[in-house]
């Protein structure tokens, strides 16, 4: 019997449209996202980064809470 293969997900963040509200960071149950501390987007704001992509379980909470729809979630296909 083989173990079920864990699904992998990829987040694409439209950095230049992020307004640094932190909702996605605060609501992510797996702590996948963090705000930049050393870079700014074109608006002069820190933006969200996916810092633990392997921990993402595809729950879509970040996509749902983002008021500006700057996060896209994709399931990786082998």
MOPAC internal coordinates of N, CA, C and O (Angstrom, degrees):
PM7 1SCF
backbone

  N    0.0000 0     0.00 0     0.00 0    0    0    0
  C    1.4567 1     0.00 0     0.00 0    1    0    0
  C    1.5255 1   108.36 1     0.00 0    2    1    0
  O    1.2310 1   120.48 1   -47.73 1    3    2    1
  N    1.3149 1   116.68 1   132.27 1    3    2    1
  C    1.4575 1   120.50 1  -179.62 1    5    3    2
  C    1.5204 1   110.03 1  -102.25 1    6    5    3
  O    1.2310 1   121.59 1   -29.82 1    7    6    5
  N    1.3048 1   114.56 1   150.18 1    7    6    5
  C    1.4645 1   119.98 1   178.45 1    9    7    6
  C    1.5221 1   109.38 1   -72.86 1   10    9    7
  O    1.2310 1   120.82 1   -33.79 1   11   10    9
  N    1.3119 1   116.03 1   146.21 1   11   10    9
  C    1.4611 1   120.72 1   177.28 1   13   11   10
  C    1.5136 1   109.26 1   -64.48 1   14   13   11
  O    1.2310 1   121.35 1   -41.42 1   15   14   13
  N    1.3117 1   115.02 1   138.58 1   15   14   13
  C    1.4572 1   120.60 1   179.95 1   17   15   14
  C    1.5238 1   109.91 1   -76.45 1   18   17   15
  O    1.2310 1   120.92 1   -49.39 1   19   18   17
  N    1.3229 1   115.84 1   130.61 1   19   18   17
  C    1.4587 1   120.36 1   179.39 1   21   19   18
  C    1.5199 1   110.05 1   -72.91 1   22   21   19
  O    1.2310 1   121.04 1   -48.73 1   23   22   21
  N    1.3186 1   115.62 1   131.27 1   23   22   21
  C    1.4597 1   119.78 1   176.94 1   25   23   22
  C    1.5166 1   109.12 1   -70.26 1   26   25   23
  O    1.2310 1   121.14 1   -35.41 1   27   26   25
  N    1.3200 1   115.42 1   144.59 1   27   26   25
  C    1.4605 1   120.90 1   177.26 1   29   27   26
  C    1.5189 1   108.53 1  -114.98 1   30   29   27
  O    1.2310 1   121.91 1   -35.11 1   31   30   29
  N    1.3255 1   113.94 1   144.89 1   31   30   29
  C    1.4551 1   120.21 1  -178.91 1   33   31   30
  C    1.5227 1   109.94 1  -127.24 1   34   33   31
  O    1.2310 1   121.37 1   -26.85 1   35   34   33
  N    1.3228 1   114.98 1   153.15 1   35   34   33
  C    1.4556 1   121.22 1   178.46 1   37   35   34
  C    1.5200 1   107.97 1  -127.72 1   38   37   35
  O    1.2310 1   121.03 1   -48.47 1   39   38   37
  N    1.3187 1   115.63 1   131.53 1   39   38   37
  C    1.4570 1   121.26 1   175.81 1   41   39   38
  C    1.5162 1   109.43 1   -99.74 1   42   41   39
  O    1.2310 1   120.84 1   -45.13 1   43   42   41
  N    1.3106 1   115.99 1   134.87 1   43   42   41
  C    1.4606 1   120.25 1   171.72 1   45   43   42
  C    1.5186 1   106.79 1  -114.70 1   46   45   43
  O    1.2310 1   121.01 1   -57.14 1   47   46   45
  N    1.3121 1   115.68 1   122.86 1   47   46   45
  C    1.4594 1   121.41 1  -176.86 1   49   47   46
  C    1.5250 1   108.70 1  -112.83 1   50   49   47
  O    1.2310 1   120.75 1   -55.31 1   51   50   49
  N    1.3065 1   116.18 1   124.69 1   51   50   49
  C    1.4672 1   122.03 1   177.47 1   53   51   50
  C    1.5309 1   106.72 1   -82.74 1   54   53   51
  O    1.2310 1   121.17 1   -95.48 1   55   54   53
  N    1.3128 1   115.36 1    84.52 1   55   54   53
  C    1.4692 1   123.24 1  -170.31 1   57   55   54
  C    1.5227 1   113.38 1   -54.68 1   58   57   55
  O    1.2310 1   120.13 1   139.31 1   59   58   57
  N    1.3137 1   117.37 1   -40.69 1   59   58   57
  C    1.4591 1   119.80 1  -174.96 1   61   59   58
  C    1.5255 1   113.57 1   -69.64 1   62   61   59
  O    1.2310 1   119.87 1   164.77 1   63   62   61
  N    1.3179 1   117.86 1   -15.23 1   63   62   61
  C    1.4586 1   121.16 1   179.04 1   65   63   62
  C    1.5306 1   112.81 1  -100.35 1   66   65   63
  O    1.2310 1   120.33 1   172.86 1   67   66   65
  N    1.3160 1   116.98 1    -7.14 1   67   66   65
  C    1.4609 1   121.47 1   179.92 1   69   67   66
  C    1.5319 1   109.27 1   -67.81 1   70   69   67
  O    1.2310 1   120.77 1   -49.83 1   71   70   69
  N    1.3484 1   116.14 1   130.17 1   71   70   69
  C    1.4598 1   119.44 1  -179.70 1   73   71   70
  C    1.5243 1   112.01 1  -103.15 1   74   73   71
  O    1.2310 1   120.69 1  -167.46 1   75   74   73
  N    1.3214 1   116.29 1    12.54 1   75   74   73
  C    1.4644 1   121.70 1   172.61 1   77   75   74
  C    1.5302 1   113.44 1    66.51 1   78   77   75
  O    1.2310 1   120.38 1  -144.78 1   79   78   77
  N    1.3256 1   116.87 1    35.22 1   79   78   77
  C    1.4656 1   119.86 1  -178.67 1   81   79   78
  C    1.5291 1   112.56 1   -78.36 1   82   81   79
  O    1.2310 1   119.68 1   159.68 1   83   82   81
  N    1.3245 1   118.22 1   -20.32 1   83   82   81
  C    1.4699 1   125.36 1   177.25 1   85   83   82
  C    1.5265 1   114.84 1    71.94 1   86   85   83
  O    1.2310 1   118.86 1  -174.92 1   87   86   85
  N    1.3096 1   119.78 1     5.08 1   87   86   85
  C    1.4610 1   120.16 1  -178.83 1   89   87   86
  C    1.5215 1   111.33 1   -58.96 1   90   89   87
  O    1.2310 1   120.12 1   136.71 1   91   90   89
  N    1.3205 1   117.37 1   -43.29 1   91   90   89
  C    1.4643 1   120.33 1  -179.61 1   93   91   90
  C    1.5272 1   111.22 1   -63.97 1   94   93   91
  O    1.2310 1   120.43 1   140.29 1   95   94   93
  N    1.3136 1   116.79 1   -39.71 1   95   94   93
  C    1.4672 1   121.51 1   179.11 1   97   95   94
  C    1.5277 1   109.98 1   -65.42 1   98   97   95
  O    1.2310 1   120.70 1   133.40 1   99   98   97
  N    1.3108 1   116.26 1   -46.60 1   99   98   97
  C    1.4641 1   121.21 1  -176.67 1  101   99   98
  C    1.5243 1   113.56 1   -68.19 1  102  101   99
  O    1.2310 1   120.02 1   147.31 1  103  102  101
  N    1.3284 1   117.56 1   -32.69 1  103  102  101
  C    1.4572 1   120.46 1  -175.79 1  105  103  102
  C    1.5236 1   114.76 1   -95.98 1  106  105  103
  O    1.2310 1   119.15 1   169.88 1  107  106  105
  N    1.3126 1   119.22 1   -10.12 1  107  106  105
  C    1.4675 1   121.29 1  -179.43 1  109  107  106
  C    1.5308 1   109.65 1   -64.58 1  110  109  107
  O    1.2310 1   119.75 1   -62.97 1  111  110  109
  N    1.3293 1   118.08 1   117.03 1  111  110  109
  C    1.4622 1   120.06 1  -177.34 1  113  111  110
  C    1.5261 1   113.71 1   -71.02 1  114  113  111
  O    1.2310 1   120.03 1   162.38 1  115  114  113
  N    1.3325 1   117.55 1   -17.62 1  115  114  113
  C    1.4654 1   121.21 1  -177.26 1  117  115  114
  C    1.5311 1   112.92 1  -105.33 1  118  117  115
  O    1.2310 1   120.15 1  -178.39 1  119  118  117
  N    1.3308 1   117.33 1     1.61 1  119  118  117
  C    1.4773 1   123.01 1  -179.47 1  121  119  118
  C    1.5360 1   111.64 1    55.76 1  122  121  119
  O    1.2310 1   121.44 1  -133.45 1  123  122  121
  N    1.3134 1   114.85 1    46.55 1  123  122  121
  C    1.4637 1   122.42 1  -178.90 1  125  123  122
  C    1.5234 1   111.85 1   -80.25 1  126  125  123
  O    1.2310 1   120.45 1   152.36 1  127  126  125
  N    1.3276 1   116.75 1   -27.64 1  127  126  125
  C    1.4644 1   122.21 1  -171.42 1  129  127  126
  C    1.5237 1   112.52 1  -109.56 1  130  129  127
  O    1.2310 1   121.50 1   -30.40 1  131  130  129
  N    1.3324 1   114.73 1   149.60 1  131  130  129
  C    1.4677 1   121.70 1   173.24 1  133  131  130
  C    1.5239 1   108.17 1  -144.79 1  134  133  131
  O    1.2310 1   121.36 1   -20.72 1  135  134  133
  N    1.3256 1   115.01 1   159.28 1  135  134  133
  C    1.4595 1   120.28 1   175.62 1  137  135  134
  C    1.5283 1   108.95 1   -86.70 1  138  137  135
  O    1.2310 1   120.98 1   -32.04 1  139  138  137
  N    1.3218 1   115.72 1   147.96 1  139  138  137
  C    1.4600 1   119.32 1   175.55 1  141  139  138
  C    1.5188 1   109.22 1   -66.07 1  142  141  139
  O    1.2310 1   121.18 1   -29.83 1  143  142  141
  N    1.2985 1   115.34 1   150.17 1  143  142  141
  C    1.4663 1   120.45 1   175.90 1  145  143  142
  C    1.5247 1   111.14 1  -119.60 1  146  145  143
  O    1.2310 1   120.83 1   170.70 1  147  146  145
  N    1.3237 1   116.02 1    -9.30 1  147  146  145
  C    1.4674 1   119.42 1  -175.49 1  149  147  146
  C    1.5248 1   114.05 1  -128.31 1  150  149  147
  O    1.2310 1   120.13 1  -177.11 1  151  150  149
  N    1.3282 1   117.35 1     2.89 1  151  150  149
  C    1.4645 1   120.52 1  -179.43 1  153  151  150
  C    1.5213 1   109.72 1  -138.97 1  154  153  151
  O    1.2310 1   120.93 1   -26.46 1  155  154  153
  N    1.3287 1   115.83 1   153.54 1  155  154  153
  C    1.4620 1   122.78 1   178.19 1  157  155  154
  C    1.5186 1   109.65 1  -125.43 1  158  157  155
  O    1.2310 1   120.50 1   -26.60 1  159  158  157
  N    1.3232 1   116.66 1   153.40 1  159  158  157
  C    1.4572 1   119.76 1   175.91 1  161  159  158
  C    1.5318 1   109.74 1   -85.96 1  162  161  159
  O    1.2310 1   120.50 1     7.71 1  163  162  161
  N    1.3238 1   116.64 1  -172.29 1  163  162  161
  C    1.4727 1   120.24 1  -177.00 1  165  163  162
  C    1.5277 1   112.42 1   -65.97 1  166  165  163
  O    1.2310 1   120.54 1   160.75 1  167  166  165
  N    1.3366 1   116.57 1   -19.25 1  167  166  165
  C    1.4634 1   120.98 1   177.24 1  169  167  166
  C    1.5239 1   111.85 1   -85.48 1  170  169  167
  O    1.2310 1   120.55 1   177.05 1  171  170  169
  N    1.3425 1   116.55 1    -2.95 1  171  170  169
  C    1.4528 1   120.62 1  -178.71 1  173  171  170
  C    1.5165 1   113.25 1    80.75 1  174  173  171
  O    1.2310 1   120.43 1  -157.80 1  175  174  173
  N    1.3351 1   116.78 1    22.20 1  175  174  173
  C    1.4601 1   122.10 1  -177.93 1  177  175  174
  C    1.5257 1   111.19 1  -115.73 1  178  177  175
  O    1.2310 1   120.12 1   -30.29 1  179  178  177
  N    1.3277 1   117.38 1   149.71 1  179  178  177
  C    1.4622 1   118.87 1   169.93 1  181  179  178
  C    1.5318 1   107.75 1   -63.67 1  182  181  179
  O    1.2310 1   120.33 1   -25.61 1  183  182  181
  N    1.3127 1   116.97 1   154.39 1  183  182  181
  C    1.4570 1   120.26 1  -178.65 1  185  183  182
  C    1.5204 1   109.70 1  -132.86 1  186  185  183
  O    1.2310 1   121.11 1   -13.26 1  187  186  185
  N    1.3049 1   115.48 1   166.74 1  187  186  185
  C    1.4603 1   121.20 1  -176.37 1  189  187  186
  C    1.5301 1   110.72 1   -82.22 1  190  189  187
  O    1.2310 1   121.42 1   -35.65 1  191  190  189
  N    1.3260 1   114.89 1   144.35 1  191  190  189
  C    1.4623 1   122.65 1   175.69 1  193  191  190
  C    1.5226 1   109.49 1  -128.80 1  194  193  191
  O    1.2310 1   120.90 1   -31.88 1  195  194  193
  N    1.3084 1   115.89 1   148.12 1  195  194  193
  C    1.4567 1   121.19 1   172.45 1  197  195  194
  C    1.5240 1   106.79 1   -88.37 1  198  197  195
  O    1.2310 1   120.34 1   -73.49 1  199  198  197
  N    1.3241 1   116.96 1   106.51 1  199  198  197
  C    1.4676 1   121.09 1  -174.39 1  201  199  198
  C    1.5242 1   113.43 1  -101.57 1  202  201  199
  O    1.2310 1   120.26 1   165.95 1  203  202  201
  N    1.3262 1   117.12 1   -14.05 1  203  202  201
  C    1.4697 1   121.11 1   178.67 1  205  203  202
  C    1.5330 1   109.25 1  -134.28 1  206  205  203
  O    1.2310 1   120.11 1  -113.77 1  207  206  205
  N    1.3344 1   117.39 1    66.23 1  207  206  205
  C    1.4666 1   119.77 1  -174.57 1  209  207  206
  C    1.5271 1   114.07 1   -60.52 1  210  209  207
  O    1.2310 1   119.69 1   148.80 1  211  210  209
  N    1.3111 1   118.20 1   -31.20 1  211  210  209
  C    1.4684 1   120.43 1  -179.47 1  213  211  210
  C    1.5203 1   112.74 1   -69.73 1  214  213  211
  O    1.2310 1   120.08 1   161.87 1  215  214  213
  N    1.3223 1   117.45 1   -18.13 1  215  214  213
  C    1.4598 1   121.38 1   179.56 1  217  215  214
  C    1.5311 1   112.40 1   -85.91 1  218  217  215
  O    1.2310 1   120.05 1   167.85 1  219  218  217
  N    1.3224 1   117.52 1   -12.15 1  219  218  217
  C    1.4598 1   121.14 1  -177.84 1  221  219  218
  C    1.5287 1   109.69 1   -67.38 1  222  221  219
  O    1.2310 1   120.80 1   -50.89 1  223  222  221
  N    1.3370 1   116.07 1   129.11 1  223  222  221
  C    1.4592 1   120.45 1   178.92 1  225  223  222
  C    1.5373 1   112.40 1  -107.32 1  226  225  223
  O    1.2310 1   120.23 1  -171.97 1  227  226  225
  N    1.3276 1   117.16 1     8.03 1  227  226  225
  C    1.4570 1   121.31 1   176.05 1  229  227  226
  C    1.5118 1   114.90 1    75.66 1  230  229  227
  O    1.2310 1   119.62 1  -156.36 1  231  230  229
  N    1.3159 1   118.34 1    23.64 1  231  230  229
  C    1.4741 1   121.69 1  -176.04 1  233  231  230
  C    1.5308 1   113.09 1   -68.32 1  234  233  231
  O    1.2310 1   119.93 1   159.46 1  235  234  233
  N    1.3056 1   117.74 1   -20.54 1  235  234  233
  C    1.4681 1   125.31 1   178.86 1  237  235  234
  C    1.5225 1   114.54 1    70.41 1  238  237  235
  O    1.2310 1   119.87 1  -165.56 1  239  238  237
  N    1.3153 1   117.86 1    14.44 1  239  238  237
  C    1.4593 1   119.57 1   178.17 1  241  239  238
  C    1.5246 1   110.78 1   -60.27 1  242  241  239
  O    1.2310 1   120.15 1   136.47 1  243  242  241
  N    1.3218 1   117.31 1   -43.53 1  243  242  241
  C    1.4662 1   120.73 1  -179.76 1  245  243  242
  C    1.5224 1   111.38 1   -60.79 1  246  245  243
  O    1.2310 1   120.71 1   138.43 1  247  246  245
  N    1.3218 1   116.25 1   -41.57 1  247  246  245
  C    1.4618 1   121.48 1   179.65 1  249  247  246
  C    1.5274 1   110.00 1   -64.24 1  250  249  247
  O    1.2310 1   120.77 1   138.68 1  251  250  249
  N    1.3131 1   116.14 1   -41.32 1  251  250  249
  C    1.4618 1   121.77 1  -176.69 1  253  251  250
  C    1.5237 1   112.83 1   -69.91 1  254  253  251
  O    1.2310 1   119.92 1   137.87 1  255  254  253
  N    1.3371 1   117.76 1   -42.13 1  255  254  253
  C    1.4673 1   119.37 1  -175.46 1  257  255  254
  C    1.5208 1   114.29 1   -83.34 1  258  257  255
  O    1.2310 1   119.57 1   165.28 1  259  258  257
  N    1.3128 1   118.43 1   -14.72 1  259  258  257
  C    1.4729 1   120.62 1  -178.86 1  261  259  258
  C    1.5302 1   109.65 1   -68.63 1  262  261  259
  O    1.2310 1   120.06 1   -63.84 1  263  262  261
  N    1.3331 1   117.49 1   116.16 1  263  262  261
  C    1.4670 1   120.24 1  -176.84 1  265  263  262
  C    1.5265 1   113.74 1   -71.22 1  266  265  263
  O    1.2310 1   120.29 1   164.07 1  267  266  265
  N    1.3243 1   117.06 1   -15.93 1  267  266  265
  C    1.4623 1   119.85 1  -177.22 1  269  267  266
  C    1.5202 1   113.45 1  -113.84 1  270  269  267
  O    1.2310 1   119.92 1  -170.62 1  271  270  269
  N    1.3231 1   117.77 1     9.38 1  271  270  269
  C    1.4659 1   123.50 1   176.73 1  273  271  270
  C    1.5296 1   112.32 1    52.22 1  274  273  271
  O    1.2310 1   120.44 1  -131.37 1  275  274  273
  N    1.3267 1   116.77 1    48.63 1  275  274  273
  C    1.4600 1   120.22 1  -179.57 1  277  275  274
  C    1.5242 1   112.95 1   -96.26 1  278  277  275
  O    1.2310 1   120.00 1  -177.14 1  279  278  277
  N    1.3380 1   117.60 1     2.86 1  279  278  277
  C    1.4586 1   121.11 1  -177.77 1  281  279  278
  C    1.5307 1   109.11 1  -119.31 1  282  281  279
  O    1.2310 1   121.09 1   -51.93 1  283  282  281
  N    1.3255 1   115.52 1   128.07 1  283  282  281
  C    1.4552 1   122.20 1   174.06 1  285  283  282
  C    1.5257 1   108.18 1  -115.34 1  286  285  283
  O    1.2310 1   120.24 1   -38.36 1  287  286  285
  N    1.3166 1   117.14 1   141.64 1  287  286  285
  C    1.4509 1   122.71 1  -179.54 1  289  287  286
  C    1.5208 1   108.66 1  -118.57 1  290  289  287
  O    1.2310 1   121.10 1   -49.38 1  291  290  289
  N    1.3299 1   115.51 1   130.62 1  291  290  289
  C    1.4596 1   121.72 1  -179.61 1  293  291  290
  C    1.5228 1   109.15 1  -127.13 1  294  293  291
  O    1.2310 1   121.00 1   -39.42 1  295  294  293
  N    1.3159 1   115.68 1   140.58 1  295  294  293
  C    1.4607 1   119.89 1   172.28 1  297  295  294
  C    1.5147 1   108.06 1   -86.37 1  298  297  295
  O    1.2310 1   120.68 1   -50.03 1  299  298  297
  N    1.3198 1   116.31 1   129.97 1  299  298  297
  C    1.4562 1   121.26 1   178.64 1  301  299  298
  C    1.5203 1   109.51 1   -75.49 1  302  301  299
  O    1.2310 1   120.57 1   -43.29 1  303  302  301
  N    1.3064 1   116.51 1   136.71 1  303  302  301
  C    1.4608 1   122.14 1   179.04 1  305  303  302
  C    1.5168 1   108.07 1  -113.71 1  306  305  303
  O    1.2310 1   121.34 1   -51.94 1  307  306  305
  N    1.3262 1   115.04 1   128.06 1  307  306  305
  C    1.4801 1   119.33 1   178.96 1  309  307  306
  C    1.4940 1   111.94 1   -75.08 1  310  309  307
  O    1.2310 1   120.10 1   180.00 1  311  310  309

